[in-house]
Each structure stands twice: as C-alpha cells, then as structure tokens.
Amino acid sequence: MMFSVVVPVYRNEKSVPDLLTSLEELHRNMNGRFEAILVVDGSPDRCGLLLAEQLPQAGFDSQLILLSRNYGSFAAIRAGLARARGDVMAVMAADLQEPPELILEIRAKLMSGEFDVVVGRRVGREDPPFERLASAIFWGLYRKFVQPQVPKGGVDVFGCTSSFRDHLLRLVERNSTLVGLVFWLGFRRGEVSYSRRARTSGRSGWSLTRRIRYLLDSTFAFSDLPIRFLSGVGLLGIIASVVLGVVVLVARLSGQIPVPGYAATILAVMFFGGLNALGLGVIGEYVWRAFENTKGRPEFVVANHMVYSPADSGRNLSPESVGSPEDRGEAS
C-alpha cells in the first residue's frame, strides 16, 4: 500500500531543509511505498524554487504543486489530497510544529483497518501565552456551540483512507473549514494525542485577520447559532418594548414626562435600530456565503504540477494527466 503525505507550504522558506529531512526520515521508517505532495500556496518567498531544486535529489517519490496565488491552507490541502495516489494519506504542517512522528502513529492506525479517519488531538502547545489563551477560548466555544465532537485542544492534522478522501473532496464548499467537514462526515474516527512544538523559524501565516475569518467560517458554515441568537434577542426586544411601553404609559399618565412621547421614541429607535443592523449583518453573512457557492469558480487553480521519482529527474505533468480536476473543484 502506498502512503501519501500532503504538506501545504506558505512562507516556509527557512524550514524547507528541515522539512525535507523530516520527510526522508519518515520514508526510512515506513515499510511500503511513500510519496510526499508539497503544495506551494502562492508563497511570496522562495519556497517553490527551493523545493523544485531539491526534490529531484530526494530519496522518495514526490509531487510539487504550485498554485496560481494564495488560496488559503484548506484549499492547498484539498489540492494535495486530490493528487494523492496513496491508499492512505495524512496532512503534515511545513513548519514542523506538529511532530513528524505523529504521522507514523496516524499511519499505523489507518493501516490497522479499524479507522477511516484519524485526527491529531492536541493536548499541549509551546506557543506564546496569548496564542494559547486565544486558542483555548476559540475551541471551547466551538465545541460548545458548533461541533461538540471536536477534541478539546482542537485539530490541525489528520489522516484518512482514499475512500474518505473521495467523500471529503465531493464537499465543495466556499468559506468553510476542512476540519469541520472532516467531523461532519463522520465514519470510523480515531485520535492520536500530541503536544505542539515551538516554532523554530519564520513566523506563522495565521494573522489576526485569518483567525477571525476562520472563526466566522467555522460558525456560519456549521451552525445556525447566529440566527437563533438573533431570534432570541428579537424576542427579548419585544418583551422589553412591551414593558417599556407600560412604564412610559404610567409615567405619562402621572405627569412625570413633560415632553409627550420623547423618551419612548428615543429608546425604541435606538434599540430596534441596533437590532435591525445586527440582523442585517447576520443574514448578510449567510446570503454572501450562499452567493459564493453559486458562482461555480474553482476553489484553486494549479499553475504547475511536477512529479519526481528517485528513478528519474522529475517531470512536469498537467493536472489532467493524473486526475480529473472537474470532479475536484480545481482548474489548471
């Protein structure tokens, strides 16, 4: 059986040598066929050039996929999964914050035939205090209100069978999260615990803007919580308006309001004006996501695809020669 490792690459120029060394070690520690699929997600540094220079000399089969621009890590992972030739496969981070040995544990569970998908359950992390706190808050709220089956520490890596991969790639959704789709699919799911390492080089591509976008996509794509929250606020607003109306009526009859209707008008306008703005914003998020999914644009565009083998010096392949991009939400 062949095992494939998909590695999304973005701003990881300094970690390329260590990444290739880790892949070599994984290859040596595996009994069976092995390939690495590295997807450069429109990285502005020299990741693509370095990989194109060094992969032909690697001792394992590999593929190098260059996307036409930066589409995000989830699109890059989907591009790699679509090209994976393995019977089982896993996703690995290029910054090596997730220990490469974790891939061996995921592979062992998948090869046992007892699981269709295995996720890495993060039990510790050597990140700065603020990042640890923000991650704990995010995953705590996510588990409580969106997907309770997600592990407490969150998920960054996973492995699956080719059959599970096929089901996952059929879910072509814009502004969604791959982790959420993995848990939505179900199937026989296993876990492997690990501690996330400290970053040794470069900086994370997960900016504050990307984190907020991930939070919104995770919430709106898998839950109607914002709509239900808005409905609850609207119900409370109606109750409050009735109570306020009674109070204003009593105060008016007792002569405590010198200007007729002023207080009631101001309070009602402010409250329901804010409520309407909130409602339009929430509904707009859902409408915009629905509109994005009707455009029919590919989730990513492959600019170049190279396949390397220790037996040859590498060759360029068009995406059509190794798969059907029309069935996988991509274009070339």
VENTA-V950566 format. One record per residue. N is the residue number from 1. PHI is phi as a letter, one per 30 degrees, with the letter a starting at -180 (none if undefined). Layout:
n;phi
N;PHI
N;PHI
//
This chain:
n;phi
1;none
2;c
3;c
4;c
5;c
6;c
7;b
8;d
9;b
10;a
11;h
12;b
13;e
14;d
15;c
16;e
17;e
18;d
19;d
20;d
21;d
22;d
23;d
24;d
25;d
26;d
27;d
28;d
29;d
30;c
31;c
32;k
33;d
34;b
35;b
36;c
37;c
38;c
39;c
40;d
41;c
42;h
43;d
44;d
45;c
46;c
47;e
48;d
49;d
50;d
51;d
52;d
53;d
54;c
55;d
56;d
57;c
58;d
59;c
60;b
61;d
62;a
63;b
64;c
65;c
66;c
67;d
68;d
69;a
70;d
71;c
72;j
73;d
74;d
75;d
76;d
77;d
78;d
79;d
80;d
81;d
82;d
83;c
84;d
85;c
86;d
87;d
88;b
89;a
90;b
91;c
92;b
93;d
94;d
95;d
96;i
97;d
98;c
99;e
100;e
101;d
102;d
103;d
104;d
105;d
106;d
107;d
108;d
109;d
110;d
111;d
112;d
113;i
114;c
115;b
116;c
117;b
118;b
119;c
120;d
121;c
122;d
123;c
124;a
125;a
126;c
127;c
128;e
129;e
130;d
131;d
132;d
133;d
134;d
135;d
136;d
137;d
138;d
139;d
140;d
141;d
142;d
143;d
144;d
145;c
146;c
147;b
148;d
149;d
150;d
151;e
152;e
153;d
154;i
155;b
156;c
157;b
158;a
159;b
160;a
161;d
162;d
163;d
164;d
165;e
166;d
167;d
168;d
169;d
170;d
171;d
172;d
173;b
174;d
175;h
176;b
177;b
178;d
179;d
180;d
181;d
182;e
183;d
184;d
185;d
186;i
187;i
188;d
189;c
190;c
191;b
192;b
193;d
194;a
195;c
196;d
197;d
198;d
199;d
200;c
201;a
202;i
203;b
204;d
205;d
206;d
207;d
208;d
209;d
210;d
211;d
212;d
213;d
214;d
215;d
216;d
217;d
218;d
219;d
220;d
221;d
222;b
223;a
224;c
225;e
226;e
227;d
228;d
229;d
230;d
231;d
232;d
233;d
234;d
235;d
236;d
237;d
238;d
239;d
240;d
241;d
242;d
243;d
244;d
245;d
246;d
247;d
248;d
249;d
250;d
251;d
252;d
253;d
254;d
255;i
256;d
257;c
258;d
259;c
260;d
261;i
262;d
263;d
264;d
265;d
266;d
267;d
268;d
269;d
270;d
271;d
272;d
273;d
274;d
275;d
276;d
277;d
278;d
279;d
280;d
281;d
282;d
283;d
284;d
285;d
286;d
287;d
288;d
289;d
290;d
291;d
292;d
293;d
294;c
295;d
296;i
297;d
298;d
299;d
300;a
301;b
302;d
303;d
304;a
305;b
306;b
307;c
308;b
309;b
310;e
311;d
312;b
313;c
314;j
315;a
316;d
317;b
318;d
319;e
320;d
321;d
322;b
323;l
324;c
325;d
326;d
327;d
328;b
329;i
330;b
331;b
332;b
//
